[in-house]
Amino acid sequence: MTKAAGGDSGGAELIPGLADLPRTPAKTPAKTPAKPPKKGAKAPAAELPVARVAVDIPLPHLDRPFDYLVPAKLDAEAVPGCRVRVRFRGQLVDGLLLERVAESDHRGALMYVERVTSPEPVLTPQVAALAREVADRYAGTFADVVRLAVPPRHARVEAEPPPDPPPPLEEDAGPGPWAEYPAGPSFLTALAEGRAPRAVWTALPGPRWTDAIARAAATALRAGRGALVVLADGRDVARVDAALAEELGEGRHVALTAETGPAERYRRWLAVLRGTARAVVGTRAAMFAPVADLGLVVLWDDGDDVHAEQHAPYPHPREVLALRAHRSGAAALFGGFTRTTEATRLVETGWAHALAPDRARIRQVMPRVRFAGEDGELARDAAARTARLPNMAFQAARRALDGGPVLVQVPRRGYVPGLACVRCRTPARCGACQGPLALPSSHAAPYCRWCGRIAGDWRCGECGSPRLRAMVVGAKRTAEELGRAFPGVPVRTSGRDAVLDRIGPERALVVATPGAEPAAEDGFAAALLLDGWVLLGRPDLRAAEEALRRWMNAAALVRPGGPVVVGADGTLPPVQALVRWDPVTFAERELAERREAGFPPAVRMASLTGAPAAIRELLADARLPDGAEVLGPVPVAAAPGGQRAEGPERERALVRVAPRDGAALARALKEARGVRSARKAAEAVRVEIDPLELI
C-alpha cells in the first residue's frame, strides 16, 4: 500500500508542481543531542502511534491513505473506523481512521491528528475493503465510495442508548412461497445450513414475491447470519418491510430510505452497525449497509434504471452485492418478474444457478396476454392500426370493469409531451433554444420543455403552418380520453406528481406510467399496455429488454387468467415473450445477439463524457489494455439522465474491451484521471464503467 505523510515535509509529493520550483541547496545540519519536549507539547500514543487516515478529498492523484501521529490524549478515542479531523495542505479536513500501526514508512515528520470527531467506528473493515474494491472496479476514488457508504453524522442520535436486542427467532415455518419453485426448498436448506447458494430468481406473477424475500431473510437470520435486501424505490421497500415485520417480528430489521429523514435514517443505520438489527431492506444506498456476518444479499428487479447510482463512481447494486457475496461468503438472490442479460450471463458463467417455476405452474397463475390485432381487427379495419385504444382493448376493459379495477399503462407522463406540425409532421421546436415543445393541459399554450418559454406564436420552420398535433400522448391526456370513453367510471392517475400505493377492489380505471403502478387489493381485473411503439422505439441498446420488463411488471399485477392487451406488433420478440410469459428465453437470445455484436454485458465498456480536448487528453494519457477499441468521440446532445446539456460543447467516447480486461481498463482510466488531476486540468471528464445507457 502506498503511504504518504500528513506532515510539512514531503510537500512536493502532495502539491502538484512544487517539485519543479527552484530550490536552495540544503546544508547538512550538525548532529545535536535530542531536546526534551517543551511543556504542553503533544506526545504520541505509547502503542500504535501512527494512524492511517483516508482524507475526504476525491482527487484521483491523492487516492491513498496518509499517515498521522495519534496524540496520547486521543489514544482511547482514535479507534479504527472513527471520524477524525486532520490538517492537510494547511486546511482542516474530515477523514476516517483506517488502522493504527507501530511505525510509518514516511521518512519525514508526521503531523498529529487534530481531533476525533466521533469515537463511533462507522467504517467497518469489511465495508472499507469493499469500498476500495468498488472504487478500483469503477475507476473512482475511495473517498467517493465512502461518501455513499457512510451517512452524515448526527451527534444527538449517536448519544442515544442502543435498544435492547430482540429475542431469538422462533422455529422455521417451512418453505412457504418457495414451495412453488422446484429448487426453492433446496435453496432455503442451503441457507439454513450456512452455505452460500447463488441464484437468479424468475418470480411468479402476483404479490407473493415479498413473502418469498422475507422467508429467505428469516432463514438466514435463523442460521445466525445477517440479510441485506435492496429494491428500486420506496414503495417496494415499504412492501418488503411489511413482509419482514410479519415474518421476523419487531426490532430485527430496519428499512433504510431517504423518506425517513437524515436523523431517523442515521438512527437505523447505527442499529445495523451496532448489531441490534440483523436484516436491512432499502434502496440502492443500502447496498453498503454494515450488516454483521452477512449471510444473504437480495436484489429485486435489477434491470430497473432507478438502481443506477447518480454520484461518482456510479456503482450498480448488482455488482456491489455480487462483490459483497463473494467477499463474505454470503448467499445471493437476484430476482424479478423478468431477467436481465447481466443476470443471464451470471447463470451462463456458472456464478449463479437459475431458480424458476415450472411451466405448468406459470400457466396457472399468469394473465392471458393478447396483442392488438390478434383477433384480425387490423385486417378488417385499417384505422385500427393507428388507434391508441383498439376495439379489442376497449371491449376487454369494459368487460373487466364489472369485476374490479383496470390498469392502463402509458409510457409517457404529462399531457402531450411531444408536438409536431399538422401539415408536414416536423417536430415542433422552441425558437430560442431548439428544445421540444409540449402541452401541459388542454387549455394551455405550448411551452418549451428545456427553457420553459411559452411558444404561443409558433410556426413551422418547414412549411409555415401554425397548427400543432400530438406526437406522443401522456398519462393526463389518456385519462381525459378514457373519462369520455367510459362515462361514469372513476379515472385515477399515478405518476411522478402523485404516486398511488394501493387501490381498493371497486371498479375504476387507473392510468399509470411505468414504475408507478399501484397494487390492487385483489389484483387488477385487466391491464391495457398502450403505445408499445414508444418503448420499443427508444434509441437505446436495452429498449426491447426494458419494454418487456415494464410490461411484465404491470401484467404481474393482474389476477390469474385476467386479460392483458399490449399495443404492439405481435411478431416482435418482446411481445412474444410477454404472450408466452417466457423472459428467460428472451434474455438468452438478447445475450447471444449482444455477444455477436460486441455489446455489454458480453464485453466491458467505459463511457467518457466531457469537453473534446479533455477526452483526447485522457485517452492519450491512458495506457489502455491491448485490444481496446475506442468508439468516437461523437457530440452528445443531452447530458446523462436525459437533461439538456449546458455550457460548452460536450462529446462522448466509448472504450470496449474483452471481459477479462475489465479490471485493466478501469485501472488505466483511473491512472489517467490521476495524471490529469495532478496537472490541475480545468475540464473534468465523466468516467462510467459499464454504463446503463449507451445513447
NUGU-542432 format. One line per 10 residues: number of its first residue (from 1); their letters; for each residue x, y, z of C-alpha. Coordinates in steps of 0.1 Angstrom, whole numbers, plus 5000, padded with zeros to 4 digits. Example, Ala and Ser with C-alpha at 12.3 -4.5 7.8 and 13.67 -1.06 7.14 Angstrom:
NUGU-542432
1> AS> 5123:4955:5078; 5137:4989:5071
***
This chain:
NUGU-542432
1> MTKAAGGDSG> 5000:5000:5000; 5013:5034:4991; 5015:5058:5020; 5022:5094:5024; 5026:5117:5054; 5004:5144:5066; 5034:5165:5076; 5051:5195:5061; 5080:5175:5048; 5074:5157:5016
11> GAELIPGLAD> 5052:5185:5003; 5064:5181:4968; 5046:5148:4967; 5013:5164:4979; 5012:5197:4960; 5014:5193:4922; 5041:5214:4905; 5060:5221:4937; 5088:5197:4927; 5095:5218:4897
21> LPRTPAKTPA> 5103:5250:4916; 5140:5260:4921; 5154:5250:4954; 5182:5264:4977; 5209:5238:4982; 5204:5222:5016; 5232:5221:5041; 5238:5190:5062; 5230:5200:5098; 5253:5191:5126
31> KTPAKPPKKG> 5241:5164:5149; 5229:5178:5182; 5215:5160:5213; 5178:5154:5213; 5160:5181:5233; 5133:5172:5258; 5097:5182:5246; 5085:5216:5256; 5059:5219:5283; 5024:5214:5267
41> AKAPAAELPV> 5038:5199:5236; 5019:5169:5221; 5033:5134:5227; 5024:5104:5205; 5005:5075:5219; 5026:5049:5236; 5013:5020:5215; 5005:5020:5177; 5011:5058:5175; 5007:5060:5137
51> ARVAVDIPLP> 4972:5064:5122; 4965:5057:5085; 4937:5081:5075; 4916:5083:5044; 4911:5120:5040; 4879:5133:5024; 4894:5146:4992; 4882:5130:4960; 4911:5139:4938; 4923:5108:4919
61> HLDRPFDYLV> 4960:5115:4924; 4955:5117:4962; 4935:5085:4964; 4956:5068:4991; 4959:5068:5029; 4980:5093:5047; 5000:5088:5079; 4994:5109:5110; 5005:5107:5146; 4979:5099:5173
71> PAKLDAEAVP> 4984:5122:5203; 4984:5105:5237; 4953:5123:5248; 4933:5108:5219; 4947:5073:5223; 4915:5058:5236; 4891:5076:5211; 4912:5071:5179; 4899:5036:5171; 4899:5022:5136
81> GCRVRVRFRG> 4868:5033:5117; 4862:5065:5136; 4858:5100:5121; 4887:5124:5126; 4898:5159:5117; 4933:5163:5103; 4954:5191:5088; 4960:5186:5051; 4978:5212:5029; 4972:5238:5056
91> QLVDGLLLER> 4935:5231:5060; 4914:5211:5084; 4896:5183:5066; 4875:5153:5076; 4888:5118:5074; 4883:5082:5085; 4909:5064:5105; 4915:5031:5087; 4940:5015:5110; 4967:5021:5136
101> VAESDHRGAL> 5003:5008:5132; 5035:5009:5151; 5055:5030:5126; 5053:5048:5093; 5074:5043:5061; 5075:5080:5056; 5109:5094:5064; 5098:5130:5072; 5080:5144:5102; 5043:5135:5107
111> MYVERVTSPE> 5016:5158:5118; 4992:5149:5146; 4955:5141:5143; 4938:5173:5154; 4907:5157:5170; 4884:5127:5169; 4850:5139:5157; 4833:5108:5169; 4847:5076:5185; 4820:5056:5169
121> PVLTPQVAAL> 4837:5031:5144; 4814:5039:5115; 4836:5024:5088; 4840:4986:5095; 4870:4967:5080; 4846:4948:5057; 4830:4979:5043; 4864:4996:5039; 4877:4967:5019; 4845:4967:4998
131> AREVADRYAG> 4848:5005:4992; 4884:5001:4980; 4874:4973:4956; 4844:4992:4943; 4865:5023:4937; 4890:5003:4917; 4864:4985:4897; 4847:5017:4887; 4878:5038:4882; 4868:5060:4911
141> TFADVVRLAV> 4882:5071:4944; 4879:5057:4979; 4865:5090:4992; 4837:5090:4966; 4826:5054:4976; 4828:5061:5013; 4806:5091:5009; 4780:5068:4995; 4786:5041:5022; 4787:5062:5054
151> PPRHARVEAE> 4759:5086:5061; 4765:5120:5077; 4768:5121:5115; 4741:5132:5139; 4757:5136:5173; 4723:5136:5192; 4714:5103:5176; 4748:5088:5185; 4744:5097:5221; 4711:5078:5224
161> PPPDPPPPLE> 4713:5045:5242; 4710:5015:5219; 4678:4994:5221; 4678:4960:5237; 4685:4931:5213; 4654:4912:5203; 4649:4875:5214; 4658:4847:5191; 4636:4838:5163; 4610:4810:5166
171> EDAGPGPWAE> 4613:4777:5147; 4614:4776:5110; 4579:4777:5094; 4588:4758:5063; 4595:4769:5027; 4563:4789:5023; 4562:4806:4989; 4594:4788:4978; 4575:4755:4976; 4561:4768:4943
181> YPAGPSFLTA> 4596:4766:4928; 4613:4732:4921; 4646:4744:4935; 4631:4767:4962; 4632:4744:4992; 4668:4733:4984; 4678:4770:4982; 4664:4776:5017; 4680:4744:5030; 4714:4756:5019
191> LAEGRAPRAV> 4708:4790:5036; 4697:4773:5068; 4729:4752:5068; 4751:4784:5065; 4762:4777:5029; 4763:4803:5002; 4739:4794:4973; 4737:4820:4945; 4705:4821:4923; 4689:4842:4896
201> WTALPGPRWT> 4652:4841:4905; 4624:4844:4880; 4594:4851:4902; 4559:4841:4895; 4534:4869:4887; 4515:4881:4917; 4522:4897:4951; 4539:4868:4969; 4574:4878:4959; 4576:4900:4990
211> DAIARAAATA> 4567:4870:5012; 4594:4849:4995; 4621:4875:5002; 4610:4877:5038; 4611:4839:5042; 4647:4838:5027; 4658:4866:5051; 4643:4848:5081; 4661:4816:5071; 4694:4835:5070
221> LRAGRGALVV> 4688:4850:5105; 4679:4817:5120; 4712:4804:5107; 4729:4832:5128; 4738:4855:5099; 4726:4888:5085; 4705:4897:5055; 4705:4927:5031; 4677:4934:5006; 4680:4962:4980
231> LADGRDVARV> 4650:4974:4960; 4644:5001:4934; 4620:5025:4952; 4604:5033:4984; 4571:5017:4976; 4587:4983:4971; 4607:4989:5003; 4575:4995:5022; 4560:4963:5009; 4590:4941:5018
241> DAALAEELGE> 4593:4960:5051; 4558:4949:5060; 4565:4913:5049; 4597:4913:5071; 4578:4927:5101; 4553:4899:5098; 4580:4872:5093; 4606:4884:5118; 4587:4905:5143; 4597:4939:5156
251> GRHVALTAET> 4632:4950:5162; 4651:4925:5140; 4653:4946:5108; 4653:4982:5097; 4643:5000:5065; 4668:5025:5050; 4652:5050:5027; 4656:5088:5021; 4620:5093:5031; 4627:5086:5067
261> GPAERYRRWL> 4649:5118:5071; 4685:5122:5080; 4682:5117:5117; 4660:5086:5116; 4680:5071:5088; 4712:5075:5108; 4695:5060:5139; 4685:5029:5119; 4719:5027:5103; 4735:5028:5137
271> AVLRGTARAV> 4713:4999:5148; 4727:4979:5119; 4763:4989:5127; 4759:4980:5164; 4744:4946:5156; 4709:4953:5170; 4692:4949:5137; 4705:4919:5116; 4684:4925:5085; 4682:4956:5063
281> VGTRAAMFAP> 4658:4965:5035; 4664:4997:5015; 4670:5014:4982; 4704:5015:4964; 4722:5034:4992; 4716:5004:5015; 4740:4982:4994; 4768:4994:5017; 4749:4988:5050; 4773:4974:5076
291> VADLGLVVLW> 4754:4942:5083; 4773:4920:5107; 4782:4885:5095; 4764:4889:5062; 4748:4857:5050; 4723:4868:5023; 4721:4896:4997; 4689:4901:4977; 4684:4924:4948; 4649:4928:4933
301> DDGDDVHAEQ> 4643:4939:4897; 4680:4946:4888; 4670:4959:4854; 4652:4990:4868; 4672:5021:4859; 4664:5036:4893; 4691:5013:4906; 4717:5034:4887; 4737:5055:4911; 4738:5092:4901
311> HAPYPHPREV> 4770:5100:4920; 4806:5091:4912; 4818:5065:4906; 4783:5053:4896; 4783:5018:4911; 4754:4994:4903; 4739:4974:4933; 4741:4942:4912; 4779:4945:4910; 4783:4957:4946
321> LALRAHRSGA> 4762:4930:4961; 4779:4903:4940; 4813:4916:4954; 4798:4915:4989; 4786:4880:4985; 4820:4869:4972; 4840:4886:4999; 4818:4875:5029; 4808:4840:5016; 4772:4850:5016
331> AALFGGFTRT> 4743:4837:4995; 4730:4859:4967; 4695:4861:4952; 4689:4884:4922; 4652:4883:4913; 4624:4898:4893; 4595:4890:4870; 4619:4893:4841; 4656:4885:4837; 4682:4909:4825
341> TEATRLVETG> 4711:4900:4802; 4735:4907:4830; 4718:4882:4853; 4716:4857:4824; 4754:4860:4820; 4758:4852:4857; 4739:4819:4851; 4758:4812:4819; 4792:4816:4836; 4781:4794:4865
351> WAHALAPDRA> 4784:4821:4891; 4747:4816:4899; 4720:4790:4892; 4686:4795:4877; 4657:4795:4902; 4624:4794:4882; 4590:4779:4884; 4579:4751:4860; 4557:4759:4830; 4526:4742:4845
361> RIRQVMPRVR> 4526:4765:4875; 4533:4796:4853; 4502:4788:4832; 4481:4785:4863; 4489:4820:4876; 4498:4841:4846; 4474:4865:4830; 4460:4859:4795; 4481:4882:4772; 4470:4893:4738
371> FAGEDGELAR> 4484:4918:4714; 4464:4944:4695; 4451:4930:4662; 4454:4893:4673; 4417:4888:4665; 4421:4900:4630; 4409:4935:4638; 4438:4951:4619; 4429:4932:4588; 4393:4942:4589
381> DAAARTARLP> 4398:4979:4598; 4428:4998:4586; 4421:5026:4611; 4428:5002:4639; 4465:5003:4630; 4468:5039:4643; 4442:5037:4672; 4456:5041:4706; 4428:5020:4721; 4418:4993:4696
391> NMAFQAARRA> 4384:4977:4699; 4399:4946:4714; 4413:4966:4743; 4382:4987:4747; 4360:4956:4749; 4384:4939:4773; 4384:4969:4796; 4346:4973:4795; 4340:4936:4805; 4367:4936:4832
401> LDGGPVLVQV> 4353:4967:4849; 4324:4947:4862; 4349:4927:4883; 4372:4954:4896; 4398:4980:4886; 4416:4981:4853; 4452:4992:4849; 4462:5013:4819; 4499:5017:4814; 4511:5048:4794
411> PRRGYVPGLA> 4548:5052:4787; 4549:5090:4789; 4539:5113:4818; 4523:5147:4814; 4495:5157:4790; 4511:5160:4755; 4549:5157:4759; 4556:5159:4721; 4542:5181:4694; 4546:5183:4656
421> CVRCRTPARC> 4533:5203:4627; 4499:5192:4615; 4508:5196:4578; 4543:5182:4574; 4548:5163:4607; 4580:5181:4616; 4587:5180:4653; 4579:5214:4670; 4609:5231:4684; 4615:5262:4706
431> GACQGPLALP> 4626:5292:4686; 4650:5302:4714; 4668:5270:4723; 4655:5244:4699; 4641:5223:4727; 4609:5202:4722; 4575:5218:4727; 4548:5202:4748; 4513:5209:4761; 4507:5209:4799
441> SSHAAPYCRW> 4469:5208:4796; 4440:5211:4771; 4436:5249:4777; 4473:5259:4779; 4497:5273:4753; 4526:5251:4741; 4558:5256:4761; 4595:5245:4758; 4604:5215:4779; 4640:5228:4781
451> CGRIAGDWRC> 4639:5266:4788; 4602:5269:4798; 4594:5297:4772; 4558:5300:4760; 4555:5294:4723; 4520:5308:4716; 4532:5323:4682; 4549:5291:4669; 4551:5285:4632; 4566:5255:4615
461> GECGSPRLRA> 4600:5263:4601; 4595:5239:4571; 4560:5248:4558; 4549:5278:4579; 4518:5262:4594; 4508:5275:4628; 4489:5243:4637; 4502:5216:4660; 4493:5179:4666; 4502:5154:4693
471> MVVGAKRTAE> 4532:5132:4685; 4530:5114:4719; 4501:5114:4743; 4509:5114:4780; 4491:5099:4810; 4470:5130:4818; 4456:5132:4783; 4450:5095:4783; 4430:5098:4815; 4410:5126:4799
481> ELGRAFPGVP> 4402:5105:4768; 4393:5074:4789; 4369:5095:4810; 4350:5104:4779; 4351:5068:4766; 4339:5053:4799; 4313:5077:4813; 4305:5072:4850; 4337:5052:4857; 4362:5068:4881
491> VRTSGRDAVL> 4396:5075:4864; 4426:5078:4887; 4462:5086:4877; 4495:5076:4892; 4528:5092:4881; 4555:5115:4891; 4533:5142:4905; 4513:5118:4927; 4520:5080:4930; 4493:5057:4943
501> DRIGPERALV> 4504:5029:4965; 4473:5008:4967; 4437:5009:4955; 4406:4990:4965; 4386:4964:4947; 4360:4988:4933; 4356:4995:4896; 4380:5022:4883; 4404:5030:4855; 4439:5035:4868
511> VATPGAEPAA> 4462:5053:4844; 4499:5049:4854; 4533:5055:4840; 4558:5026:4841; 4570:5020:4877; 4542:5040:4893; 4515:5012:4890; 4497:5007:4924; 4489:4974:4938; 4452:4964:4937
521> EDGFAAALLL> 4437:4948:4968; 4426:4917:4950; 4446:4922:4918; 4436:4941:4887; 4408:4927:4866; 4426:4936:4834; 4455:4957:4820; 4459:4977:4789; 4496:4984:4779; 4493:5013:4754
531> DGWVLLGRPD> 4517:5029:4730; 4542:5000:4729; 4560:5016:4700; 4572:5044:4723; 4591:5019:4745; 4603:4997:4716; 4613:5027:4695; 4637:5042:4721; 4673:5047:4706; 4688:5025:4733
541> LRAAEEALRR> 4705:4992:4733; 4682:4980:4761; 4649:4992:4745; 4634:4957:4739; 4646:4944:4773; 4632:4974:4791; 4599:4973:4773; 4594:4936:4783; 4604:4944:4819; 4579:4972:4822
551> WMNAAALVRP> 4551:4952:4805; 4557:4921:4827; 4558:4942:4859; 4524:4957:4851; 4509:4924:4839; 4521:4907:4871; 4496:4928:4890; 4466:4913:4871; 4447:4884:4885; 4455:4849:4872
561> GGPVVVGADG> 4438:4845:4838; 4429:4881:4836; 4431:4898:4802; 4461:4919:4793; 4462:4937:4759; 4495:4951:4747; 4495:4977:4719; 4525:4965:4699; 4532:4943:4669; 4527:4906:4679
571> TLPPVQALVR> 4556:4894:4657; 4583:4912:4678; 4603:4891:4702; 4595:4910:4734; 4558:4908:4726; 4561:4871:4720; 4580:4867:4753; 4552:4885:4771; 4524:4864:4755; 4542:4832:4765
581> WDPVTFAERE> 4554:4846:4798; 4589:4834:4790; 4615:4861:4799; 4643:4836:4802; 4644:4826:4766; 4642:4862:4755; 4671:4872:4778; 4692:4843:4765; 4685:4854:4729; 4694:4890:4738
591> LAERREAGFP> 4727:4880:4753; 4736:4859:4723; 4729:4888:4699; 4749:4913:4721; 4778:4889:4721; 4778:4887:4684; 4776:4925:4681; 4802:4931:4709; 4779:4950:4733; 4776:4947:4771
601> PAVRMASLTG> 4774:4926:4791; 4793:4904:4766; 4821:4929:4768; 4832:4955:4793; 4828:4991:4783; 4837:5026:4796; 4820:5058:4787; 4839:5091:4787; 4819:5123:4786; 4833:5158:4786
611> APAAIRELLA> 4849:5185:4765; 4865:5172:4733; 4900:5183:4743; 4897:5168:4777; 4886:5134:4763; 4915:5134:4738; 4939:5142:4766; 4926:5115:4789; 4928:5089:4761; 4964:5100:4753
621> DARLPDGAEV> 4974:5095:4790; 4956:5062:4794; 4976:5030:4789; 4947:5010:4776; 4949:4972:4775; 4958:4955:4743; 4928:4950:4720; 4909:4980:4735; 4887:4996:4709; 4878:5033:4711
631> LGPVPVAAAP> 4845:5043:4696; 4841:5080:4689; 4842:5106:4703; 4809:5120:4690; 4789:5150:4700; 4762:5144:4727; 4730:5165:4727; 4719:5156:4762; 4736:5151:4795; 4733:5118:4814
641> GGQRAEGPER> 4698:5114:4828; 4681:5129:4797; 4686:5166:4807; 4697:5192:4782; 4735:5197:4781; 4746:5232:4794; 4778:5251:4788; 4804:5243:4761; 4803:5215:4736; 4805:5180:4750
651> ERALVRVAPR> 4814:5147:4734; 4813:5111:4743; 4837:5083:4736; 4832:5046:4744; 4861:5022:4751; 4854:4985:4746; 4875:4956:4759; 4870:4919:4765; 4856:4909:4799; 4890:4896:4811
661> DGAALARALK> 4904:4931:4805; 4878:4950:4825; 4900:4955:4856; 4929:4967:4834; 4906:4992:4817; 4894:5006:4849; 4930:5008:4863; 4942:5026:4831; 4914:5052:4832; 4919:5058:4869
671> EARGVRSARK> 4956:5064:4864; 4949:5087:4835; 4925:5107:4857; 4952:5109:4884; 4976:5124:4859; 4951:5150:4848; 4942:5157:4884; 4979:5163:4893; 4982:5187:4863; 4951:5206:4877
681> AAEAVRVEID> 4933:5201:4845; 4904:5225:4842; 4880:5203:4823; 4867:5172:4841; 4858:5140:4823; 4829:5119:4835; 4840:5082:4835; 4814:5055:4838; 4823:5018:4837; 4795:4996:4822
691> PLELI> 4770:5024:4818; 4733:5015:4815; 4728:5040:4787; 4749:5039:4755; 4729:5065:4735
***
